Amino acid sequence: MRKYTKKMKIMSKKKNTNNNRITQRIIGIEILRMFLCFRIVLLHYYSLNNKYILKLKNNSYQVPCFFFISFYFLYSTISNINIDKMKLRLERLLIPYIIYPIIVWIVNNLMFKIIKFNRFNRLLSIKELIIHLIIGKGIFGIGVLWFHFNLLILTLLFFISSYFIKNYFLFIFQILALFSYIMQYSNTNFNFFNNYTLIIWMSVGNLIETFPIAITSFSLASTNFLQWISANKIKYIFLSSFFLYLIFEYNIFSPLKGYSSRGIKQIIISFFLFTMFSISPFEKLNSKILVAFSIITKFTQGIYCLHFLIQYYIKLKFDEKGTFLGCIFLYIISYTLSFLGYKIFAKTKLKYLFN
């Protein structure tokens, strides 16, 4: 009996240690996701011009960092050829990508027919809806869904390529990432795709910018880098913070023509933020604080999509100037709607609209 009890204690200790490691990684990245999501809401909503917002717009790294996070955790799914996880990922991306534009199209058209008013002051056409469903952006709807479009295309590209050319796929993609940067820094990517009036070609240009971020993150996941820097957490966090300060405070990267993920600056910022938050000892925080973070960060998907839908009407009715308090109000409203939506559809796949 004593031997059995001793064995159970050892097993329990190991289990707790593993849970702590998992909690630390998840909480660190979830806190980063919450921070990035709030920055997106702030950039889209805040209308007043001041030095902070101008600096924020010049350092718009939040969506590239979301890509970095996403493809880091995609590595295990692809390297293990986990079909079930891949199906789940595609469902979580496709459901909001398809459903949100349809909801926007229906609601705006009903509003215009009933009260002769909507955000666009006209009826939206079927053609506009189809364009949005194809590329995740268009004249109307949720402009932020280009993020889902890029994730979908690159996820399928990575998965299919790794399946057919498993031994060479990572090396080939790393070479293609270098080629992408050559296209960006020679302005070939922007000049070529921006000349086309069809918005679908702009999406291809954006996709080319996103590709190096995805492959850098994916490559990082194939190494033991996080374990290596964990041995010197304090030094690494200090150095990362210092480098990020230099990047944000001084214009050490020359301006570059392109779309929202252009240039190596986005990868450097994303790399330092991701690695720094991954190894930061958030597990030492009070358990109640950790629970609060886990509750708040659970609905990042919903906040990311819904804030874009409702920001116009909040400005119209409550906050014409687009103030910081209005931004916080928008974040809270988006969170509340995501929370309620998740509770209503928790037993269906529609929960992926919010979670």
C-alpha positions as a Markdown table, in Angstrom:
| # | Residue | x | y | z |
|---|---|---|---|---|
| 1 | Met | 0.0 | 0.0 | 0.0 |
| 2 | Arg | 2.8 | 2.4 | 0.9 |
| 3 | Lys | 4.6 | 1.6 | -2.4 |
| 4 | Tyr | 1.3 | 2.3 | -4.3 |
| 5 | Thr | 0.8 | 5.6 | -2.5 |
| 6 | Lys | 4.4 | 6.6 | -3.2 |
| 7 | Lys | 4.0 | 5.8 | -6.9 |
| 8 | Met | 0.8 | 7.8 | -7.1 |
| 9 | Lys | 2.5 | 10.8 | -5.5 |
| 10 | Ile | 5.3 | 10.6 | -8.1 |
| 11 | Met | 2.8 | 10.3 | -10.9 |
| 12 | Ser | 0.8 | 13.2 | -9.6 |
| 13 | Lys | 3.9 | 15.4 | -9.2 |
| 14 | Lys | 4.9 | 14.6 | -12.8 |
| 15 | Lys | 1.4 | 15.4 | -14.0 |
| 16 | Asn | 1.4 | 18.8 | -12.1 |
| 17 | Thr | 4.8 | 19.6 | -13.6 |
| 18 | Asn | 3.4 | 19.0 | -17.1 |
| 19 | Asn | 0.3 | 21.0 | -16.4 |
| 20 | Asn | 2.4 | 23.9 | -15.3 |
| 21 | Arg | 4.5 | 23.8 | -18.4 |
| 22 | Ile | 1.4 | 23.7 | -20.6 |
| 23 | Thr | -0.3 | 26.4 | -18.5 |
| 24 | Gln | 2.7 | 28.6 | -18.8 |
| 25 | Arg | 2.9 | 28.3 | -22.6 |
| 26 | Ile | -0.8 | 28.7 | -23.2 |
| 27 | Ile | -1.3 | 31.6 | -20.7 |
| 28 | Gly | 1.7 | 33.4 | -22.1 |
| 29 | Ile | 0.5 | 33.1 | -25.7 |
| 30 | Glu | -3.2 | 33.8 | -24.8 |
| 31 | Ile | -2.1 | 37.0 | -23.0 |
| 32 | Leu | -0.2 | 38.0 | -26.1 |
| 33 | Arg | -3.3 | 37.2 | -28.3 |
| 34 | Met | -5.5 | 39.4 | -26.0 |
| 35 | Phe | -3.0 | 42.3 | -26.3 |
| 36 | Leu | -2.8 | 41.9 | -30.1 |
| 37 | Cys | -6.5 | 41.8 | -30.4 |
| 38 | Phe | -7.0 | 45.0 | -28.4 |
| 39 | Arg | -4.4 | 46.7 | -30.6 |
| 40 | Ile | -6.4 | 45.7 | -33.7 |
| 41 | Val | -9.6 | 47.1 | -32.1 |
| 42 | Leu | -7.8 | 50.3 | -31.2 |
| 43 | Leu | -6.3 | 50.8 | -34.7 |
| 44 | His | -9.6 | 50.2 | -36.4 |
| 45 | Tyr | -11.7 | 52.4 | -34.0 |
| 46 | Tyr | -9.6 | 55.2 | -32.6 |
| 47 | Ser | -10.0 | 58.3 | -34.8 |
| 48 | Leu | -8.2 | 61.0 | -32.9 |
| 49 | Asn | -4.7 | 61.8 | -34.1 |
| 50 | Asn | -1.9 | 61.8 | -31.5 |
| 51 | Lys | 1.7 | 60.7 | -31.3 |
| 52 | Tyr | 0.9 | 57.3 | -29.8 |
| 53 | Ile | -1.6 | 56.3 | -32.5 |
| 54 | Leu | 0.7 | 57.5 | -35.3 |
| 55 | Lys | 3.5 | 55.3 | -33.7 |
| 56 | Leu | 1.0 | 52.5 | -33.4 |
| 57 | Lys | 0.1 | 52.7 | -37.1 |
| 58 | Asn | 3.8 | 52.8 | -38.0 |
| 59 | Asn | 4.3 | 49.6 | -36.0 |
| 60 | Ser | 1.3 | 47.6 | -37.0 |
| 61 | Tyr | 2.6 | 44.1 | -36.3 |
| 62 | Gln | -0.5 | 42.5 | -34.6 |
| 63 | Val | -1.8 | 40.5 | -37.6 |
| 64 | Pro | 1.6 | 39.2 | -38.6 |
| 65 | Cys | 2.1 | 38.2 | -35.0 |
| 66 | Phe | -1.2 | 36.3 | -35.1 |
| 67 | Phe | 0.1 | 34.4 | -38.2 |
| 68 | Phe | 3.4 | 33.6 | -36.4 |
| 69 | Ile | 1.4 | 32.1 | -33.4 |
| 70 | Ser | -0.9 | 30.1 | -35.7 |
| 71 | Phe | 1.8 | 28.5 | -37.8 |
| 72 | Tyr | 4.0 | 27.7 | -34.8 |
| 73 | Phe | 1.3 | 25.5 | -33.4 |
| 74 | Leu | 0.4 | 24.1 | -36.8 |
| 75 | Tyr | 3.8 | 22.4 | -36.9 |
| 76 | Ser | 2.8 | 19.4 | -34.7 |
| 77 | Thr | -0.3 | 18.8 | -36.7 |
| 78 | Ile | 1.5 | 18.7 | -40.0 |
| 79 | Ser | 4.6 | 16.9 | -38.9 |
| 80 | Asn | 2.4 | 14.1 | -37.4 |
| 81 | Ile | 0.0 | 14.3 | -40.3 |
| 82 | Asn | -2.9 | 14.6 | -37.9 |
| 83 | Ile | -5.9 | 14.6 | -40.1 |
| 84 | Asp | -8.4 | 15.1 | -37.2 |
| 85 | Lys | -6.6 | 18.3 | -36.0 |
| 86 | Met | -6.3 | 19.5 | -39.6 |
| 87 | Lys | -10.1 | 19.1 | -40.1 |
| 88 | Leu | -10.8 | 21.0 | -36.8 |
| 89 | Arg | -8.5 | 23.8 | -37.9 |
| 90 | Leu | -10.2 | 24.1 | -41.3 |
| 91 | Glu | -13.6 | 24.1 | -39.6 |
| 92 | Arg | -12.5 | 26.9 | -37.2 |
| 93 | Leu | -11.4 | 29.0 | -40.1 |
| 94 | Leu | -14.1 | 28.2 | -42.7 |
| 95 | Ile | -17.1 | 28.7 | -40.4 |
| 96 | Pro | -16.4 | 32.4 | -39.6 |
| 97 | Tyr | -15.0 | 33.0 | -43.0 |
| 98 | Ile | -18.3 | 32.0 | -44.7 |
| 99 | Ile | -21.0 | 32.8 | -42.1 |
| 100 | Tyr | -20.0 | 36.4 | -41.1 |
| 101 | Pro | -20.2 | 37.8 | -44.6 |
| 102 | Ile | -23.6 | 36.2 | -45.2 |
| 103 | Ile | -24.9 | 37.6 | -41.9 |
| 104 | Val | -23.6 | 41.1 | -42.9 |
| 105 | Trp | -25.1 | 40.9 | -46.3 |
| 106 | Ile | -28.5 | 39.8 | -45.0 |
| 107 | Val | -28.7 | 42.2 | -42.1 |
| 108 | Asn | -27.6 | 45.3 | -44.1 |
| 109 | Asn | -30.1 | 44.5 | -46.9 |
| 110 | Leu | -32.9 | 44.0 | -44.4 |
| 111 | Met | -32.0 | 47.3 | -42.7 |
| 112 | Phe | -32.1 | 49.1 | -46.0 |
| 113 | Lys | -35.4 | 47.6 | -47.0 |
| 114 | Ile | -37.1 | 48.2 | -43.6 |
| 115 | Ile | -35.7 | 51.5 | -42.4 |
| 116 | Lys | -33.9 | 52.8 | -45.6 |
| 117 | Phe | -30.6 | 52.9 | -43.8 |
| 118 | Asn | -27.5 | 50.8 | -43.4 |
| 119 | Arg | -23.8 | 51.4 | -43.3 |
| 120 | Phe | -23.6 | 51.6 | -47.1 |
| 121 | Asn | -26.9 | 53.5 | -47.7 |
| 122 | Arg | -27.8 | 51.0 | -50.4 |
| 123 | Leu | -28.6 | 47.3 | -51.1 |
| 124 | Leu | -25.6 | 45.0 | -51.3 |
| 125 | Ser | -25.4 | 42.8 | -54.5 |
| 126 | Ile | -24.9 | 39.1 | -54.7 |
| 127 | Lys | -21.7 | 39.8 | -56.7 |
| 128 | Glu | -20.3 | 41.7 | -53.7 |
| 129 | Leu | -21.1 | 38.8 | -51.4 |
| 130 | Ile | -19.5 | 36.2 | -53.8 |
| 131 | Ile | -16.3 | 38.3 | -54.1 |
| 132 | His | -16.1 | 38.5 | -50.3 |
| 133 | Leu | -16.6 | 34.8 | -49.9 |
| 134 | Ile | -13.8 | 34.1 | -52.4 |
| 135 | Ile | -11.1 | 36.3 | -51.0 |
| 136 | Gly | -12.2 | 37.4 | -47.5 |
| 137 | Lys | -12.4 | 41.1 | -48.4 |
| 138 | Gly | -14.3 | 43.4 | -50.7 |
| 139 | Ile | -16.4 | 46.5 | -51.0 |
| 140 | Phe | -18.5 | 45.5 | -47.9 |
| 141 | Gly | -18.4 | 43.1 | -45.0 |
| 142 | Ile | -15.6 | 42.2 | -42.6 |
| 143 | Gly | -12.3 | 43.4 | -44.0 |
| 144 | Val | -10.4 | 41.5 | -41.3 |
| 145 | Leu | -11.4 | 38.2 | -42.9 |
| 146 | Trp | -8.4 | 38.4 | -45.3 |
| 147 | Phe | -6.5 | 37.0 | -42.3 |
| 148 | His | -8.7 | 33.8 | -42.5 |
| 149 | Phe | -8.2 | 33.7 | -46.3 |
| 150 | Asn | -4.4 | 33.7 | -45.9 |
| 151 | Leu | -4.6 | 31.1 | -43.1 |
| 152 | Leu | -6.7 | 28.8 | -45.1 |
| 153 | Ile | -4.6 | 29.0 | -48.3 |
| 154 | Leu | -1.3 | 28.6 | -46.5 |
| 155 | Thr | -2.5 | 25.9 | -44.2 |
| 156 | Leu | -3.6 | 23.8 | -47.2 |
| 157 | Leu | -0.4 | 24.6 | -49.0 |
| 158 | Phe | 1.7 | 23.5 | -46.1 |
| 159 | Phe | -0.3 | 20.4 | -45.4 |
| 160 | Ile | -0.4 | 19.2 | -49.0 |
| 161 | Ser | 3.2 | 20.0 | -49.7 |
| 162 | Ser | 4.4 | 18.3 | -46.5 |
| 163 | Tyr | 2.4 | 15.2 | -47.5 |
| 164 | Phe | 3.9 | 14.8 | -51.0 |
| 165 | Ile | 7.4 | 16.2 | -50.5 |
| 166 | Lys | 7.9 | 15.6 | -46.8 |
| 167 | Asn | 11.7 | 15.3 | -46.9 |
| 168 | Tyr | 12.3 | 18.5 | -48.9 |
| 169 | Phe | 9.2 | 20.6 | -48.2 |
| 170 | Leu | 10.7 | 22.8 | -45.3 |
| 171 | Phe | 13.9 | 23.6 | -47.3 |
| 172 | Ile | 12.0 | 24.4 | -50.5 |
| 173 | Phe | 9.6 | 26.7 | -48.6 |
| 174 | Gln | 12.5 | 28.5 | -46.8 |
| 175 | Ile | 14.0 | 29.2 | -50.3 |
| 176 | Leu | 10.6 | 30.5 | -51.5 |
| 177 | Ala | 10.4 | 32.8 | -48.4 |
| 178 | Leu | 13.8 | 34.3 | -49.4 |
| 179 | Phe | 12.4 | 34.8 | -52.9 |
| 180 | Ser | 9.3 | 36.5 | -51.4 |
| 181 | Tyr | 11.6 | 39.0 | -49.6 |
| 182 | Ile | 13.4 | 39.7 | -52.8 |
| 183 | Met | 10.1 | 40.5 | -54.4 |
| 184 | Gln | 9.1 | 42.8 | -51.5 |
| 185 | Tyr | 12.3 | 44.8 | -51.2 |
| 186 | Ser | 12.6 | 45.2 | -54.9 |
| 187 | Asn | 9.0 | 46.5 | -54.8 |
| 188 | Thr | 8.1 | 43.9 | -57.5 |
| 189 | Asn | 5.4 | 42.4 | -55.3 |
| 190 | Phe | 3.5 | 45.6 | -54.7 |
| 191 | Asn | 4.1 | 47.2 | -58.1 |
| 192 | Phe | 2.9 | 44.1 | -59.9 |
| 193 | Phe | -0.2 | 43.1 | -58.0 |
| 194 | Asn | -1.3 | 46.7 | -57.1 |
| 195 | Asn | -1.7 | 47.6 | -60.8 |
| 196 | Tyr | -4.6 | 45.2 | -61.1 |
| 197 | Thr | -8.1 | 46.6 | -60.5 |
| 198 | Leu | -9.4 | 43.2 | -59.4 |
| 199 | Ile | -9.1 | 42.9 | -55.7 |
| 200 | Ile | -8.2 | 39.2 | -55.9 |
| 201 | Trp | -4.7 | 40.1 | -57.2 |
| 202 | Met | -4.1 | 42.4 | -54.2 |
| 203 | Ser | -5.0 | 39.4 | -52.1 |
| 204 | Val | -2.3 | 37.3 | -53.9 |
| 205 | Gly | 0.2 | 40.1 | -53.2 |
| 206 | Asn | -0.8 | 40.1 | -49.5 |
| 207 | Leu | -0.4 | 36.3 | -49.4 |
| 208 | Ile | 3.1 | 36.5 | -50.7 |
| 209 | Glu | 4.0 | 38.9 | -47.9 |
| 210 | Thr | 2.5 | 36.5 | -45.3 |
| 211 | Phe | 4.3 | 33.4 | -46.5 |
| 212 | Pro | 7.7 | 34.2 | -45.0 |
| 213 | Ile | 6.1 | 34.8 | -41.6 |
| 214 | Ala | 4.4 | 31.4 | -41.7 |
| 215 | Ile | 7.5 | 29.5 | -42.7 |
| 216 | Thr | 9.7 | 31.3 | -40.2 |
| 217 | Ser | 7.3 | 30.4 | -37.4 |
| 218 | Phe | 6.9 | 26.9 | -38.7 |
| 219 | Ser | 10.7 | 26.5 | -38.9 |
| 220 | Leu | 11.1 | 27.7 | -35.3 |
| 221 | Ala | 8.7 | 25.1 | -34.1 |
| 222 | Ser | 10.9 | 22.4 | -35.6 |
| 223 | Thr | 13.8 | 23.4 | -33.3 |
| 224 | Asn | 14.4 | 23.3 | -29.5 |
| 225 | Phe | 14.9 | 27.1 | -29.4 |
| 226 | Leu | 12.3 | 27.8 | -26.7 |
| 227 | Gln | 13.8 | 25.1 | -24.5 |
| 228 | Trp | 17.2 | 26.6 | -25.0 |
| 229 | Ile | 16.3 | 30.2 | -24.1 |
| 230 | Ser | 14.2 | 28.9 | -21.1 |
| 231 | Ala | 17.5 | 28.2 | -19.4 |
| 232 | Asn | 18.2 | 32.0 | -19.3 |
| 233 | Lys | 14.7 | 33.5 | -19.2 |
| 234 | Ile | 15.6 | 36.8 | -17.5 |
| 235 | Lys | 18.4 | 37.6 | -19.9 |
| 236 | Tyr | 16.4 | 36.7 | -22.9 |
| 237 | Ile | 13.4 | 38.7 | -21.9 |
| 238 | Phe | 15.6 | 41.7 | -21.1 |
| 239 | Leu | 17.4 | 41.6 | -24.4 |
| 240 | Ser | 14.1 | 41.0 | -26.3 |
| 241 | Ser | 12.5 | 44.0 | -24.6 |
| 242 | Phe | 15.6 | 46.1 | -25.5 |
| 243 | Phe | 15.5 | 45.2 | -29.1 |
| 244 | Leu | 11.8 | 45.8 | -29.4 |
| 245 | Tyr | 12.2 | 49.2 | -27.8 |
| 246 | Leu | 14.8 | 50.1 | -30.4 |
| 247 | Ile | 12.5 | 48.9 | -33.2 |
| 248 | Phe | 9.5 | 50.9 | -31.9 |
| 249 | Glu | 11.3 | 54.0 | -30.8 |
| 250 | Tyr | 13.6 | 54.5 | -33.8 |
| 251 | Asn | 13.0 | 54.0 | -37.5 |
| 252 | Ile | 15.8 | 51.5 | -38.0 |
| 253 | Phe | 13.9 | 49.8 | -40.9 |
| 254 | Ser | 13.4 | 51.8 | -44.1 |
| 255 | Pro | 9.8 | 52.3 | -45.3 |
| 256 | Leu | 8.6 | 49.7 | -47.7 |
| 257 | Lys | 5.7 | 49.7 | -50.2 |
| 258 | Gly | 3.3 | 46.8 | -49.8 |
| 259 | Tyr | 0.4 | 45.4 | -47.8 |
| 260 | Ser | -0.1 | 44.8 | -44.1 |
| 261 | Ser | 2.6 | 42.1 | -43.6 |
| 262 | Arg | 5.4 | 43.6 | -45.6 |
| 263 | Gly | 9.1 | 43.5 | -44.7 |
| 264 | Ile | 11.4 | 41.7 | -42.3 |
| 265 | Lys | 10.4 | 44.0 | -39.5 |
| 266 | Gln | 7.2 | 42.2 | -39.0 |
| 267 | Ile | 8.9 | 38.8 | -38.5 |
| 268 | Ile | 11.5 | 40.3 | -36.1 |
| 269 | Ile | 8.8 | 41.8 | -33.9 |
| 270 | Ser | 6.6 | 38.7 | -34.1 |
| 271 | Phe | 9.6 | 36.5 | -33.2 |
| 272 | Phe | 10.6 | 38.5 | -30.2 |
| 273 | Leu | 7.1 | 38.9 | -28.9 |
| 274 | Phe | 6.2 | 35.2 | -29.4 |
| 275 | Thr | 9.4 | 33.8 | -27.8 |
| 276 | Met | 9.3 | 36.3 | -24.9 |
| 277 | Phe | 5.7 | 35.6 | -24.0 |
| 278 | Ser | 6.2 | 31.9 | -24.4 |
| 279 | Ile | 8.9 | 31.7 | -21.7 |
| 280 | Ser | 7.7 | 34.4 | -19.4 |
| 281 | Pro | 6.7 | 32.9 | -16.0 |
| 282 | Phe | 3.0 | 33.7 | -16.0 |
| 283 | Glu | 2.3 | 30.5 | -14.0 |
| 284 | Lys | 3.5 | 32.5 | -10.9 |
| 285 | Leu | 0.6 | 34.8 | -11.2 |
| 286 | Asn | -2.3 | 34.4 | -8.7 |
| 287 | Ser | -4.6 | 31.6 | -9.8 |
| 288 | Lys | -7.6 | 33.9 | -9.9 |
| 289 | Ile | -5.8 | 36.2 | -12.3 |
| 290 | Leu | -4.9 | 33.2 | -14.5 |
| 291 | Val | -8.6 | 32.1 | -14.6 |
| 292 | Ala | -9.6 | 35.7 | -15.5 |
| 293 | Phe | -7.1 | 35.7 | -18.4 |
| 294 | Ser | -8.3 | 32.3 | -19.6 |
| 295 | Ile | -11.9 | 33.6 | -19.6 |
| 296 | Ile | -11.1 | 36.9 | -21.4 |
| 297 | Thr | -8.8 | 35.3 | -24.0 |
| 298 | Lys | -11.2 | 32.5 | -24.9 |
| 299 | Phe | -13.2 | 34.7 | -27.3 |
| 300 | Thr | -10.4 | 36.4 | -29.3 |
| 301 | Gln | -11.9 | 35.1 | -32.6 |
| 302 | Gly | -15.3 | 36.6 | -31.9 |
| 303 | Ile | -13.9 | 40.0 | -30.8 |
| 304 | Tyr | -11.6 | 40.1 | -33.8 |
| 305 | Cys | -14.6 | 39.6 | -36.2 |
| 306 | Leu | -17.5 | 41.3 | -34.4 |
| 307 | His | -15.7 | 44.6 | -33.5 |
| 308 | Phe | -15.4 | 45.3 | -37.3 |
| 309 | Leu | -19.2 | 44.8 | -37.7 |
| 310 | Ile | -20.4 | 47.0 | -34.9 |
| 311 | Gln | -17.8 | 49.8 | -34.7 |
| 312 | Tyr | -19.5 | 52.0 | -37.3 |
| 313 | Tyr | -22.8 | 52.0 | -35.3 |
| 314 | Ile | -21.1 | 52.7 | -32.0 |
| 315 | Lys | -19.4 | 55.7 | -33.5 |
| 316 | Leu | -22.7 | 56.8 | -35.2 |
| 317 | Lys | -24.8 | 56.7 | -32.0 |
| 318 | Phe | -22.4 | 57.1 | -29.0 |
| 319 | Asp | -18.9 | 58.2 | -29.9 |
| 320 | Glu | -18.5 | 60.2 | -33.1 |
| 321 | Lys | -14.9 | 61.2 | -32.2 |
| 322 | Gly | -13.7 | 57.6 | -31.8 |
| 323 | Thr | -12.2 | 58.0 | -28.4 |
| 324 | Phe | -10.1 | 55.6 | -26.3 |
| 325 | Leu | -13.1 | 55.0 | -23.9 |
| 326 | Gly | -15.2 | 54.2 | -26.9 |
| 327 | Cys | -12.6 | 51.7 | -28.0 |
| 328 | Ile | -12.8 | 50.0 | -24.6 |
| 329 | Phe | -16.6 | 50.0 | -24.8 |
| 330 | Leu | -16.4 | 48.4 | -28.3 |
| 331 | Tyr | -14.0 | 45.7 | -26.9 |
| 332 | Ile | -16.4 | 45.0 | -24.0 |
| 333 | Ile | -19.5 | 44.8 | -26.3 |
| 334 | Ser | -17.6 | 42.5 | -28.8 |
| 335 | Tyr | -16.6 | 40.3 | -25.9 |
| 336 | Thr | -20.1 | 40.2 | -24.5 |
| 337 | Leu | -21.7 | 39.3 | -27.8 |
| 338 | Ser | -19.0 | 36.6 | -28.3 |
| 339 | Phe | -19.7 | 35.2 | -24.9 |
| 340 | Leu | -23.4 | 35.1 | -25.4 |
| 341 | Gly | -23.0 | 33.6 | -28.9 |
| 342 | Tyr | -20.8 | 30.9 | -27.7 |
| 343 | Lys | -23.2 | 30.0 | -24.9 |
| 344 | Ile | -26.1 | 29.8 | -27.3 |
| 345 | Phe | -24.2 | 27.7 | -29.9 |
| 346 | Ala | -21.9 | 25.8 | -27.6 |
| 347 | Lys | -23.2 | 22.4 | -28.7 |
| 348 | Thr | -22.9 | 23.2 | -32.4 |
| 349 | Lys | -20.1 | 24.1 | -34.8 |
| 350 | Leu | -21.4 | 27.6 | -34.9 |
| 351 | Lys | -19.4 | 28.2 | -31.7 |
| 352 | Tyr | -16.4 | 28.6 | -33.9 |
| 353 | Leu | -17.8 | 32.0 | -34.8 |
| 354 | Phe | -16.8 | 33.2 | -31.4 |
| 355 | Asn | -14.1 | 30.9 | -30.0 |
